[in-house]
Each structure stands twice: as structure tokens, then as C-alpha cells.
Amino acid sequence: MLTATQPLSPAYAELTRLFEQRIAIIEGPKGTMVQARQLSESDFRGRCFCGHPHDLTGDNDILCLTQPHLIEEFQRAFIEAGADLVSTNTFNGTRISQSDYQTESYVADINRAAAQICTRAARWGEAQFGRRIFVAGALGPTNRTLSLSPDVNRPDFRAVTFDQLVAAYYEQARALVEAAPRFFWSKHFRHPQRQGGAVRQSRIFSTNCPRACR
């Protein structure tokens, strides 16, 4: 929560006015739009990852690098349908989630590209429809849990630590804010510690910007 000593950003003030005036409309799910296209492995790889040693099918975030026009098309569609707020295609944009595809070293590139794509779509929507479009940097819950052990024989084991989550969200938030999202949006968190790690790192880079949690 913002305190009286922290300056309010223009985005915070504009969002507050919007919420006071009417119900704001947020985008829909991009994952199902990707699935509907039935992309092949070569589509996910694009030209950037032809020789990558691991399959990339299912890594929707990597499409920010290999199929940026497709991600922008989805975001424009949401804006055209009336969305006031669109978020970056970075639900799995941490090195924890990207480790499943051996693409941890591309996390910063993915997040910067995602923010740039989303911003382009928002500026297009503003010019096309004459209304304010907000850009949110999306932070997802990762594919690891802090509350349960993945090994039934080792109930005390955890696949990830809180400190590792914090470091991963720091890296993601830093790359996103370089492309200036208007605020951070943490999505689909079911564990308070994971949510806390994301909020903690987004506050480092955005102490005067809104943060939404779902």
C-alpha cells in the first residue's frame, strides 16, 4: 500500500479516476489464444532458437522473441474488444519457470520484449479508439510450490526456496520496468509466500505505481 510520503504516479491517479467512474475492463487469457493457433515446434523456435537443445512447444513466453507479431495481435484484439488494461505475455517469465525449457538466460530479453510489444499495442489502441490503455507487467506464480513437497517420501523437501523466488521476481521486474509498464499485475497466486515474493520485488522498482493481485 502506498503511504502519504510516497509520490503518486500519473498512472495511479488515472487508474483511480477510471475506477471511480466505471467498471474497468481487463484483457482475457492469452494462453487459450495461443492454443487455438495450434503452433508447431518450429513456430515456437522461430529463427532465434533453431539449434536450441530443448523442445520449446508450450513456452508461450518465448513467443515474445520468436513470434512478437502474434502476441501483439492478441493484445490488439483485446483492446479492440474494449479492454482498458492489457498485460505483458510474461506469466512464466521467471528463470524458475523458464528452466523447464532451458531458456533461463533469455529471461531478461523475454520480459523486455514483452513490455515493448504490449506498449506498442496500447499506443495503437489509444490512437485507434481515442481512449487510455494501461500496460501492466505480468508476474505469474511460477511452476514450483512452497507449500508442498513434490516428493511424497520427503515431506520436508521444497523444490524452491523463498529467497530463490525473490531473486527470480527481482530479475523479471527489473527487465519489465526497463520498458516502463504502468504497473505490476501478479496473476493466479494461490500461496501467500509466492505472492509476497512477487510484491516485494515489484515494490523495489515501482514504489509509486499500482500493484494488482489476482
C-alpha positions as CSV (number, residue, x, y, z in Angstrom):
1,M,0.0,0.0,0.0
2,L,1.2,3.5,-0.8
3,T,1.9,5.8,2.2
4,A,1.4,9.5,2.3
5,T,5.1,10.1,2.0
6,Q,5.3,8.3,-1.4
7,P,4.5,10.3,-4.5
8,L,1.7,9.0,-6.6
9,S,2.4,8.3,-10.2
10,P,0.3,9.6,-13.1
11,A,-0.8,6.0,-13.8
12,Y,-2.0,5.6,-10.2
13,A,-4.1,8.7,-10.4
14,E,-5.5,7.9,-13.8
15,L,-6.4,4.3,-12.7
16,T,-8.1,5.7,-9.6
17,R,-10.2,8.1,-11.7
18,L,-11.2,5.3,-14.0
19,F,-12.3,3.0,-11.2
20,E,-14.3,5.8,-9.7
21,Q,-16.1,6.5,-13.0
22,R,-16.9,2.9,-14.2
23,I,-16.0,-0.7,-14.2
24,A,-12.6,-1.2,-15.9
25,I,-12.3,-4.0,-18.4
26,I,-9.2,-6.2,-18.4
27,E,-7.9,-8.4,-21.1
28,G,-8.8,-12.1,-21.5
29,P,-6.4,-15.1,-21.4
30,K,-3.6,-15.2,-24.0
31,G,-2.8,-18.8,-23.3
32,T,-6.0,-20.1,-24.9
33,M,-5.5,-17.8,-27.9
34,V,-2.0,-19.4,-28.4
35,Q,-3.5,-22.9,-28.1
36,A,-6.2,-22.0,-30.7
37,R,-3.4,-21.3,-33.3
38,Q,-2.0,-24.9,-32.9
39,L,1.5,-23.7,-33.2
40,S,4.2,-26.2,-34.2
41,E,7.6,-26.7,-32.5
42,S,9.2,-24.7,-35.4
43,D,6.7,-21.9,-34.7
44,F,7.8,-21.7,-31.1
45,R,11.5,-21.8,-32.1
46,G,11.3,-19.2,-34.9
47,R,14.6,-18.1,-36.2
48,C,16.1,-17.4,-32.8
49,F,16.2,-20.9,-31.4
50,C,16.7,-23.2,-34.4
51,G,19.5,-25.0,-32.6
52,H,18.1,-24.9,-29.1
53,P,18.7,-28.3,-27.3
54,H,15.3,-28.5,-25.7
55,D,11.8,-28.5,-27.1
56,L,10.0,-25.1,-26.8
57,T,6.4,-26.1,-27.5
58,G,4.3,-24.8,-24.7
59,D,6.6,-22.0,-23.7
60,N,4.2,-19.2,-24.6
61,D,6.5,-16.5,-23.2
62,I,9.3,-17.3,-25.7
63,L,6.9,-16.2,-28.4
64,C,7.7,-12.6,-27.4
65,L,11.0,-13.3,-29.1
66,T,10.1,-15.7,-31.8
67,Q,6.6,-14.5,-32.8
68,P,6.2,-11.0,-31.5
69,H,3.6,-10.0,-34.2
70,L,1.3,-12.8,-32.9
71,I,1.4,-11.6,-29.3
72,E,0.8,-8.0,-30.4
73,E,-2.1,-9.3,-32.5
74,F,-3.7,-10.9,-29.4
75,Q,-3.3,-7.7,-27.4
76,R,-4.8,-5.6,-30.1
77,A,-7.7,-7.9,-30.3
78,F,-8.4,-7.4,-26.6
79,I,-8.1,-3.7,-26.9
80,E,-10.4,-3.7,-29.9
81,A,-12.9,-5.7,-27.8
82,G,-12.9,-2.9,-25.2
83,A,-10.1,-3.7,-22.8
84,D,-8.8,-0.8,-20.7
85,L,-5.8,-2.8,-19.4
86,V,-3.5,-5.2,-21.2
87,S,-0.6,-7.1,-19.6
88,T,2.7,-8.4,-20.8
89,N,3.0,-12.0,-22.1
90,T,5.2,-12.9,-19.1
91,F,3.1,-15.3,-17.0
92,N,6.1,-17.7,-16.9
93,G,8.7,-15.0,-17.3
94,T,11.0,-16.0,-14.4
95,R,14.1,-18.2,-14.7
96,I,12.3,-20.7,-12.4
97,S,9.6,-21.4,-14.9
98,Q,11.9,-21.0,-18.0
99,S,14.2,-23.7,-16.6
100,D,11.7,-26.2,-17.9
101,Y,12.8,-25.2,-21.4
102,Q,16.5,-24.4,-20.6
103,T,15.9,-20.8,-21.5
104,E,16.8,-19.2,-18.2
105,S,19.5,-17.0,-19.8
106,Y,16.8,-15.3,-22.0
107,V,14.5,-14.2,-19.2
108,A,15.6,-10.5,-19.4
109,D,15.2,-10.5,-23.2
110,I,11.7,-12.1,-22.9
111,N,10.5,-9.6,-20.4
112,R,11.9,-6.5,-22.2
113,A,10.4,-7.7,-25.5
114,A,7.0,-8.5,-23.9
115,A,6.8,-5.0,-22.4
116,Q,7.7,-3.3,-25.7
117,I,5.1,-5.4,-27.5
118,C,2.4,-4.6,-25.0
119,T,3.3,-0.9,-25.1
120,R,3.1,-0.8,-28.9
121,A,-0.4,-2.4,-28.8
122,A,-1.6,0.1,-26.2
123,R,-0.3,3.1,-28.2
124,W,-2.1,1.6,-31.2
125,G,-5.3,1.3,-29.3
126,E,-5.1,4.8,-27.9
127,A,-4.6,6.2,-31.5
128,Q,-7.3,4.0,-32.9
129,F,-10.0,4.4,-30.3
130,G,-9.1,7.6,-28.5
131,R,-9.1,6.2,-25.0
132,R,-6.5,5.4,-22.4
133,I,-5.0,1.9,-22.4
134,F,-3.0,0.8,-19.4
135,V,0.0,-1.5,-19.7
136,A,0.7,-3.9,-16.8
137,G,3.8,-6.0,-16.2
138,A,2.5,-9.5,-15.6
139,L,4.1,-11.7,-12.8
140,G,3.0,-15.3,-12.6
141,P,3.2,-17.8,-9.8
142,T,5.9,-20.0,-11.3
143,N,5.6,-23.7,-11.7
144,R,7.0,-24.5,-8.2
145,T,5.3,-24.6,-4.9
146,L,6.5,-23.5,-1.4
147,S,3.7,-25.2,0.5
148,L,4.0,-28.9,-0.6
149,S,6.8,-31.3,-1.4
150,P,6.9,-32.8,-4.9
151,D,8.4,-35.9,-3.2
152,V,5.9,-37.9,-1.1
153,N,8.8,-39.7,0.6
154,R,10.4,-36.3,1.7
155,P,7.6,-34.1,3.1
156,D,10.0,-31.5,4.3
157,F,11.6,-31.0,0.8
158,R,10.8,-28.0,-1.2
159,A,11.6,-27.6,-4.9
160,V,12.3,-23.9,-4.5
161,T,13.1,-21.5,-1.6
162,F,11.6,-18.1,-0.8
163,D,14.9,-16.5,-1.5
164,Q,15.1,-18.1,-4.9
165,L,11.6,-16.8,-5.7
166,V,12.5,-13.3,-4.6
167,A,15.7,-13.4,-6.8
168,A,13.7,-14.6,-9.8
169,Y,11.0,-11.9,-9.4
170,Y,13.7,-9.3,-9.0
171,E,15.2,-10.3,-12.3
172,Q,11.8,-10.3,-14.0
173,A,10.6,-7.0,-12.5
174,R,13.8,-5.3,-13.4
175,A,13.6,-6.2,-17.0
176,L,9.9,-5.3,-17.3
177,V,10.4,-1.9,-15.7
178,E,13.1,-1.1,-18.2
179,A,10.3,-0.9,-20.8
180,A,8.1,1.1,-18.5
181,P,4.9,-0.9,-17.7
182,R,2.4,1.3,-15.9
183,F,2.1,-1.1,-13.0
184,F,2.6,-4.7,-12.0
185,W,-0.1,-7.3,-12.0
186,S,0.6,-10.6,-10.2
187,K,-1.7,-13.3,-11.5
188,H,-3.2,-16.6,-10.2
189,F,-1.1,-16.8,-7.0
190,R,-2.5,-19.4,-4.5
191,H,0.3,-19.3,-2.0
192,P,0.9,-16.2,0.2
193,Q,4.7,-16.6,0.2
194,R,4.9,-16.6,-3.6
195,Q,2.6,-13.6,-3.7
196,G,4.8,-11.9,-1.1
197,G,8.0,-12.5,-3.1
198,A,6.4,-11.0,-6.2
199,V,5.0,-8.0,-4.5
200,R,8.3,-7.4,-2.6
201,Q,10.3,-7.2,-5.8
202,S,7.8,-5.2,-7.8
203,R,7.8,-2.6,-5.0
204,I,11.6,-2.1,-5.3
205,F,11.2,-0.9,-8.9
206,S,7.7,0.7,-8.5
207,T,7.2,2.2,-5.1
208,N,4.8,4.8,-6.5
209,C,2.9,2.7,-9.0
210,P,-0.2,0.5,-8.5
211,R,0.2,-3.3,-8.0
212,A,-2.8,-5.5,-8.6
213,C,-3.1,-9.1,-7.4
214,R,-5.4,-11.8,-8.6
